[in-house]
């Protein structure tokens, strides 16, 4: 789940990459290098006796026409056979033997609804919604209006939307075509009627939320909002740790594809990237930038991309996090003009492209000590990058340096510079770009104190005498 963003983008970013492999193919001679599961069965239903070897540590797909025995093989033979073998029970009658060294647990994920019914959501099957209903029922507003916990259910409660009956959508019957589902025009997808907005739950800090407002939040935002309510916060924390807080906007694949096309078209007349194949742009640019979403939450934050070049990682991050306010900084005027053009073409709001040198812009009021996040994807030494980037980061913010996996000595060598500039290395995380053997590292440097006056110095001085 940590690589949810990677998985989705690898399939959807580029039309040319949608059919491409997203991981290296295992050589035939290495297929069973990690071990195997051997299954031996007798005849059952229409399936003849068989001997099957399934490789460990590989994604294995079973295909066949209807009635060929796929369900019998997996659901009636392999899984119950493995479970019986692990638990020391008698094997099913038709299963002769199962050999599976190292397999200690079997998990079945099927198409059965996770919750009680098809209306269930992450909040309901994680019991977050039930806890919130109880909290809202205890508020002064609910008591005054006579609402109980059951009234806050969008399945049966009095406060559910009367138009869509709490589903959040309505189905349009289009003659000669399949039905079309659209957001409910009354509740706009919230599932609740207008009266639900009359009940607010207050936090210790004085903030107040309605239940529709909380249910509309993503997990990361809800974590901040629900800090005061221990049970709700604990359950949301579990979902956060599973990586479920990241969600890719439905329009992101189309926007990333359009961005990639515009990049390659402009690259024919302006040097923007040495990568010229669409699938490689998807992997080596788009997916590399998306890696940051596995380590930080950018929703509603401000980000400065220093030395942005063709807009990496700033623009992909903006597309993936629409509420992120992005400033793109580059010293080449024609690149900045193109970044403004492509941002407008993509319909991106909250993107500012600035033509300036970073060591000069860091002295400008409103930029120094101002950003939640600052990114740099440059190959320059971290001592230089720290001096160019850390002055922009506000105290409590983070400078994200995207480096090669062997940058350990470089990070150690930059320790003095980072401390002098008001930072500390908070974390380092490695990731492999899907579909490649390339591993990169994200170095997260937290700003713990304002940067001293006098930094950054002039570029010639920074180059000649690194901190």
C-alpha positions as CSV (number, residue, x, y, z in Angstrom):
1,X,0.0,0.0,0.0
2,X,2.9,2.4,0.5
3,X,3.4,2.5,-3.2
4,X,-0.3,3.1,-4.1
5,X,0.7,6.2,-6.1
6,X,3.4,4.3,-8.0
7,X,1.0,1.5,-8.9
8,X,-1.7,3.7,-10.2
9,X,0.6,6.0,-12.2
10,X,2.5,3.1,-13.7
11,X,-0.7,1.9,-15.3
12,X,-2.2,5.3,-16.2
13,X,0.3,8.1,-16.7
14,X,1.0,7.6,-20.4
15,X,-1.0,5.9,-23.0
16,X,2.2,4.6,-24.4
17,X,3.2,3.3,-21.0
18,X,-0.2,1.9,-20.0
19,X,0.7,-1.4,-21.7
20,X,4.3,-1.4,-20.7
21,X,5.7,-3.6,-18.1
22,X,6.1,-1.9,-14.7
23,X,8.7,-4.3,-13.3
24,X,11.5,-6.3,-14.9
25,X,10.4,-9.7,-16.2
26,X,12.0,-12.6,-14.3
27,X,14.1,-14.9,-16.5
28,X,12.5,-18.3,-17.1
29,X,15.4,-20.1,-15.5
30,X,15.0,-18.0,-12.4
31,X,11.3,-18.4,-12.0
32,X,11.5,-20.8,-9.1
33,X,14.7,-19.3,-7.6
34,X,12.7,-18.1,-4.5
35,X,11.1,-21.5,-3.9
36,X,7.9,-23.2,-5.0
37,X,4.5,-24.4,-3.8
38,X,3.7,-27.9,-5.0
39,X,0.1,-29.0,-5.2
40,X,-1.1,-32.5,-6.0
41,X,-4.8,-33.2,-6.3
42,X,-7.2,-36.0,-7.4
43,X,-10.1,-35.6,-9.7
44,X,-12.9,-33.2,-8.5
45,X,-15.9,-31.9,-10.5
46,X,-14.8,-31.6,-14.1
47,X,-11.1,-31.2,-13.2
48,X,-8.7,-34.1,-13.7
49,X,-5.9,-35.0,-11.3
50,X,-3.1,-32.5,-11.5
51,X,0.4,-31.7,-10.3
52,X,1.1,-28.0,-10.1
53,X,4.1,-25.9,-9.1
54,X,3.6,-22.3,-8.2
55,X,6.6,-20.0,-7.8
56,X,7.2,-18.2,-4.5
57,X,7.7,-14.5,-4.4
58,X,6.1,-14.0,-7.9
59,X,2.9,-12.6,-9.1
60,X,1.1,-15.6,-10.6
61,X,-2.0,-15.3,-12.7
62,X,-4.3,-18.2,-13.5
63,X,-6.4,-17.9,-16.7
64,X,-8.8,-20.0,-18.6
65,X,-12.2,-20.1,-20.2
66,X,-15.4,-20.5,-18.1
67,X,-15.6,-23.9,-16.5
68,X,-11.9,-24.7,-17.0
69,X,-11.3,-25.2,-13.3
70,X,-9.8,-21.9,-12.1
71,X,-12.0,-21.7,-9.0
72,X,-11.5,-25.3,-8.2
73,X,-7.7,-25.0,-8.5
74,X,-7.4,-21.9,-6.3
75,X,-10.4,-21.6,-4.0
76,X,-11.2,-25.3,-3.5
77,X,-7.7,-26.8,-3.6
78,X,-4.8,-24.5,-3.1
79,X,-6.1,-22.2,-0.4
80,X,-7.8,-24.9,1.8
81,X,-4.9,-27.2,1.2
82,X,-2.4,-24.5,2.4
83,X,-4.5,-23.6,5.4
84,X,-4.9,-27.2,6.5
85,X,-1.1,-27.8,6.0
86,X,-0.2,-24.7,8.0
87,X,-2.6,-25.5,10.9
88,X,-1.8,-29.2,11.0
89,X,-5.3,-30.3,10.0
90,X,-6.4,-33.0,7.6
91,X,-6.2,-32.0,3.9
92,X,-9.4,-31.8,1.8
93,X,-10.4,-35.2,0.4
94,X,-9.3,-34.5,-3.1
95,X,-6.0,-32.8,-2.2
96,X,-3.2,-35.4,-2.0
97,X,-0.4,-33.2,-0.8
98,X,0.8,-29.6,-0.5
99,X,4.4,-28.6,-0.1
100,X,5.0,-25.0,0.8
101,X,8.2,-24.3,2.7
102,X,8.2,-20.9,4.4
103,X,4.5,-20.2,4.0
104,X,3.1,-19.3,7.4
105,X,-0.2,-17.6,6.5
106,X,-2.7,-17.4,3.7
107,X,-4.8,-14.3,3.0
108,X,-7.7,-14.4,0.5
109,X,-8.8,-11.1,-1.1
110,X,-11.9,-11.6,-3.2
111,X,-14.8,-9.5,-4.5
112,X,-17.0,-9.8,-1.5
113,X,-18.0,-6.4,0.1
114,X,-15.7,-5.5,3.0
115,X,-18.6,-3.9,4.9
116,X,-22.1,-5.0,5.6
117,X,-23.4,-3.7,2.3
118,X,-22.2,-2.0,-0.9
119,X,-22.7,1.4,0.7
120,X,-19.8,0.8,3.1
121,X,-16.8,3.1,2.9
122,X,-13.4,3.1,4.5
123,X,-14.9,5.1,7.4
124,X,-17.7,2.5,8.0
125,X,-15.7,-0.7,7.9
126,X,-12.9,0.8,10.0
127,X,-15.6,1.8,12.6
128,X,-14.6,5.5,12.3
129,X,-18.1,6.5,11.2
130,X,-19.8,4.7,14.1
131,X,-17.5,6.5,16.7
132,X,-18.2,9.9,15.0
133,X,-21.9,9.3,15.1
134,X,-21.7,8.7,18.9
135,X,-19.7,11.8,19.4
136,X,-22.1,14.0,17.3
137,X,-25.1,12.5,19.2
138,X,-23.5,13.8,22.5
139,X,-23.1,17.4,21.2
140,X,-25.4,20.2,22.6
141,X,-26.7,20.8,19.1
142,X,-27.9,17.2,18.7
143,X,-29.5,17.1,22.1
144,X,-31.3,20.4,21.5
145,X,-32.6,19.0,18.1
146,X,-33.4,15.6,19.4
147,X,-31.0,13.6,17.3
148,X,-29.6,10.2,18.4
149,X,-26.5,8.4,17.0
150,X,-28.7,6.4,14.6
151,X,-30.0,9.6,13.0
152,X,-26.4,10.3,11.7
153,X,-26.3,7.1,9.6
154,X,-26.5,7.8,5.9
155,X,-28.0,4.3,5.4
156,X,-31.1,4.6,7.6
157,X,-30.8,7.9,9.6
158,X,-33.1,10.9,9.6
159,X,-30.3,13.1,8.5
160,X,-29.5,11.2,5.3
161,X,-30.1,13.0,2.0
162,X,-33.8,12.6,1.0
163,X,-33.1,12.8,-2.7
164,X,-30.4,10.0,-3.0
165,X,-31.3,8.1,0.2
166,X,-27.8,8.5,1.4
167,X,-26.0,7.0,-1.5
168,X,-24.4,10.3,-2.7
169,X,-25.4,9.7,-6.3
170,X,-28.4,9.2,-8.5
171,X,-28.8,7.0,-11.6
172,X,-30.0,8.5,-14.8
173,X,-31.9,6.1,-17.1
174,X,-30.6,6.9,-20.6
175,X,-32.6,5.2,-23.4
176,X,-30.6,2.6,-25.4
177,X,-27.6,3.3,-23.2
178,X,-26.3,2.0,-19.8
179,X,-27.5,4.0,-16.8
180,X,-25.3,6.9,-15.8
181,X,-24.5,7.7,-12.2
182,X,-24.0,11.3,-11.3
183,X,-23.4,13.1,-7.9
184,X,-26.6,13.9,-6.2
185,X,-27.6,17.4,-7.0
186,X,-29.1,17.9,-3.6
187,X,-26.2,16.8,-1.3
188,X,-23.5,17.0,-3.9
189,X,-22.2,13.6,-2.9
190,X,-22.0,14.2,0.9
191,X,-24.9,11.7,1.5
192,X,-26.4,14.0,4.1
193,X,-29.4,16.4,4.0
194,X,-29.1,20.0,4.9
195,X,-30.2,19.5,8.6
196,X,-26.9,17.6,9.2
197,X,-25.2,21.0,8.9
198,X,-27.0,22.2,12.0
199,X,-24.9,19.9,14.3
200,X,-21.3,20.8,14.9
201,X,-18.6,19.0,16.9
202,X,-16.1,21.3,18.6
203,X,-12.5,20.7,19.3
204,X,-10.5,22.0,22.2
205,X,-8.8,24.5,19.9
206,X,-12.2,26.0,19.1
207,X,-12.6,24.5,15.6
208,X,-16.0,23.1,14.8
209,X,-17.0,20.5,12.1
210,X,-20.2,19.0,10.8
211,X,-20.2,15.3,10.1
212,X,-20.5,15.8,6.3
213,X,-17.4,18.0,6.5
214,X,-15.4,15.4,8.4
215,X,-16.5,12.6,6.1
216,X,-15.4,14.7,3.1
217,X,-11.8,14.9,4.4
218,X,-9.0,12.6,3.3
219,X,-7.4,10.5,6.0
220,X,-4.5,12.9,6.6
221,X,-6.7,15.9,7.0
222,X,-9.1,14.0,9.3
223,X,-6.1,13.0,11.5
224,X,-5.4,16.6,12.2
225,X,-9.1,17.5,12.7
226,X,-9.8,14.5,15.1
227,X,-6.8,14.8,17.4
228,X,-9.0,15.3,20.4
229,X,-11.0,12.1,19.9
230,X,-8.7,9.2,20.9
231,X,-10.5,6.2,19.4
232,X,-11.2,7.9,16.1
233,X,-7.6,9.2,15.9
234,X,-6.2,5.7,16.6
235,X,-8.3,4.1,13.9
236,X,-7.4,6.8,11.4
237,X,-3.7,6.4,12.3
238,X,-3.9,2.7,11.3
239,X,-5.3,3.7,7.9
240,X,-2.6,6.3,7.6
241,X,0.2,3.8,8.3
242,X,-1.3,1.5,5.7
243,X,-0.8,4.2,3.1
244,X,-4.5,4.8,2.5
245,X,-4.3,8.5,3.0
246,X,-2.9,9.0,-0.5
247,X,-5.4,9.3,-3.3
248,X,-4.7,10.1,-6.9
249,X,-7.2,12.7,-8.4
250,X,-9.2,11.1,-11.2
251,X,-8.0,13.8,-13.7
252,X,-4.3,13.3,-12.8
253,X,-3.4,10.6,-15.4
254,X,-4.9,12.7,-18.2
255,X,-3.1,15.9,-17.0
256,X,0.2,14.0,-16.6
257,X,-0.1,12.6,-20.1
258,X,-0.8,16.1,-21.5
259,X,2.2,17.5,-19.6
260,X,4.4,14.8,-20.9
261,X,3.3,15.4,-24.5
262,X,3.9,19.2,-24.1
263,X,7.3,18.5,-22.6
264,X,8.4,16.3,-25.5
265,X,7.0,18.6,-28.1
266,X,8.8,21.7,-26.6
267,X,12.0,19.6,-26.1
268,X,12.4,19.5,-29.9
269,X,13.2,23.3,-29.9
270,X,14.4,23.8,-26.3
271,X,16.6,21.7,-24.2
272,X,14.3,20.6,-21.4
273,X,15.2,16.9,-20.9
274,X,17.6,14.3,-22.3
275,X,14.8,11.7,-22.0
276,X,12.8,11.5,-25.2
277,X,10.7,8.3,-25.0
278,X,7.2,8.6,-23.5
279,X,7.5,5.5,-21.3
280,X,10.8,6.7,-20.0
281,X,9.4,10.1,-19.2
282,X,6.7,8.4,-17.3
283,X,9.1,6.4,-15.2
284,X,12.2,8.5,-14.9
285,X,10.4,11.8,-14.4
286,X,6.8,11.3,-13.3
287,X,7.2,8.3,-11.1
288,X,10.5,9.6,-9.6
289,X,8.7,12.8,-8.6
290,X,5.7,10.9,-7.3
291,X,8.0,9.1,-4.9
292,X,7.8,12.1,-2.6
293,X,4.1,11.3,-1.9
294,X,5.1,8.1,-0.1
295,X,7.0,10.1,2.5
296,X,5.3,13.5,3.0
297,X,1.8,14.9,2.9
298,X,1.6,17.9,0.7
299,X,-2.2,18.6,0.8
300,X,-2.8,22.3,1.5
301,X,0.9,23.1,1.9
302,X,3.3,25.5,0.1
303,X,6.2,24.2,-1.9
304,X,9.1,25.9,-3.7
305,X,10.8,23.9,-6.4
306,X,14.4,25.3,-6.7
307,X,16.1,24.9,-10.1
308,X,12.9,23.4,-11.4
309,X,14.0,23.1,-15.0
310,X,11.2,21.4,-16.9
311,X,9.0,21.6,-13.8
312,X,10.2,18.5,-12.0
313,X,9.1,17.7,-9.3
314,X,6.9,20.7,-8.8
315,X,4.3,20.2,-11.6
316,X,3.7,16.5,-11.2
317,X,3.3,17.1,-7.4
318,X,0.8,19.8,-8.1
319,X,-1.2,17.6,-10.5
320,X,-1.2,14.8,-7.9
321,X,-2.0,17.2,-5.0
322,X,-4.4,19.9,-6.4
323,X,-4.5,21.8,-3.0
324,X,-0.7,22.2,-3.0
325,X,0.5,25.8,-3.7
326,X,3.6,25.5,-5.9
327,X,6.3,28.0,-6.8
328,X,8.7,27.1,-9.6
329,X,12.1,28.9,-9.5
330,X,14.5,28.8,-12.3
331,X,17.4,31.0,-13.6
332,X,16.6,30.5,-17.3
333,X,13.9,32.9,-18.6
334,X,12.7,30.9,-21.6
335,X,12.2,27.8,-19.4
336,X,10.1,29.9,-16.9
337,X,8.0,31.3,-19.8
338,X,7.3,27.7,-21.0
339,X,6.4,26.6,-17.5
340,X,3.8,29.4,-17.3
341,X,2.4,28.4,-20.7
342,X,2.1,24.7,-19.8
343,X,0.6,25.5,-16.4
344,X,-2.1,27.6,-18.1
345,X,-2.6,24.9,-20.8
346,X,-3.2,22.3,-18.1
347,X,-5.6,24.5,-16.2
348,X,-3.5,24.5,-13.1
349,X,-4.2,27.2,-10.5
350,X,-1.9,27.9,-7.6
351,X,1.2,27.6,-9.7
352,X,3.7,30.5,-9.9
353,X,6.8,30.4,-12.1
354,X,9.6,32.9,-11.2
355,X,12.7,33.8,-13.2
356,X,15.5,34.4,-10.6
357,X,18.6,33.0,-9.1
358,X,17.9,31.2,-5.9
359,X,20.7,32.8,-3.9
360,X,19.2,36.2,-4.8
361,X,15.5,35.3,-4.4
362,X,16.2,33.9,-0.9
363,X,16.8,37.4,0.3
364,X,13.4,38.6,-0.9
365,X,10.8,39.2,1.8
366,X,8.0,36.7,1.5
367,X,10.3,34.0,0.3
368,X,12.9,33.6,3.1
369,X,11.8,31.3,5.9
370,X,8.4,31.0,4.2
371,X,7.7,27.6,2.6
372,X,6.4,24.3,4.1
373,X,8.5,22.3,1.7
374,X,11.4,23.1,-0.7
375,X,12.5,20.5,-3.3
376,X,15.6,20.2,-5.4
377,X,16.3,17.4,-7.9
378,X,19.7,18.7,-8.9
379,X,22.9,16.7,-8.9
380,X,24.9,19.4,-7.2
381,X,26.6,18.6,-3.9
382,X,24.3,18.7,-0.9
383,X,26.5,21.4,0.8
384,X,25.7,23.7,-2.1
385,X,22.0,22.7,-2.3
386,X,21.5,23.2,1.4
387,X,22.8,26.8,1.2
388,X,20.6,27.5,-1.8
389,X,17.4,25.8,-0.4
390,X,17.3,25.9,3.4
391,X,16.9,29.7,3.6
392,X,13.5,29.4,1.9
393,X,12.2,26.8,4.4
394,X,10.1,28.0,7.3
395,X,10.9,26.7,10.8
396,X,9.2,23.3,11.1
397,X,9.2,22.9,7.3
398,X,11.3,20.4,5.3
399,X,13.8,20.5,2.5
400,X,13.5,17.4,0.3
401,X,16.7,16.6,-1.6
402,X,16.3,14.0,-4.2
403,X,19.6,12.2,-4.5
404,X,21.3,9.0,-5.7
405,X,21.2,6.0,-3.4
406,X,25.0,6.2,-2.8
407,X,24.8,9.8,-1.3
408,X,25.6,8.7,2.3
409,X,29.1,10.2,2.4
410,X,27.7,13.4,0.7
411,X,25.0,13.7,3.5
412,X,27.7,13.2,6.2
413,X,29.9,15.8,4.5
414,X,27.0,18.3,4.5
415,X,26.3,17.9,8.2
416,X,28.1,21.1,9.2
417,X,26.4,23.2,6.4
418,X,23.0,21.8,7.3
419,X,23.4,22.7,11.0
420,X,24.8,26.1,10.3
421,X,21.8,26.9,8.0
422,X,19.3,25.9,10.7
423,X,18.5,22.4,9.6
424,X,18.8,18.8,10.7
425,X,18.6,15.6,8.8
426,X,15.2,14.1,9.8
427,X,15.1,11.0,7.6
428,X,16.5,9.3,4.6
429,X,14.5,6.8,2.5
430,X,15.3,4.7,-0.5
431,X,12.9,3.8,-3.3
432,X,13.1,1.9,-6.6
433,X,11.5,3.4,-9.6
434,X,9.0,0.8,-11.0
435,X,10.0,-0.8,-14.2
436,X,13.6,0.1,-13.7
437,X,16.6,-1.1,-11.6
438,X,17.2,2.5,-10.5
439,X,17.1,3.3,-6.8
440,X,17.1,6.9,-5.5
441,X,17.1,8.4,-2.0
442,X,15.0,11.2,-0.5
443,X,16.9,13.1,2.1
444,X,14.5,15.0,4.4
445,X,16.1,18.0,6.2
446,X,13.9,19.7,8.8
447,X,14.3,23.4,9.5
448,X,14.7,23.8,13.2
449,X,16.0,27.4,13.4
450,X,15.9,30.5,11.1
451,X,18.8,30.7,8.7
452,X,21.5,33.2,9.8
453,X,21.9,36.5,8.0
454,X,24.6,36.4,5.3
455,X,23.3,33.1,3.8
456,X,23.0,32.2,1.1
457,X,26.2,33.8,-0.2
458,X,26.9,34.8,-3.8
459,X,27.0,31.8,-6.2
460,X,30.7,32.2,-6.9
461,X,31.5,32.1,-3.2
462,X,29.2,29.1,-2.6
463,X,31.0,27.2,-5.4
464,X,34.5,28.2,-4.4
465,X,34.1,27.7,-0.6
466,X,31.4,25.2,0.2
467,X,30.3,25.2,3.8
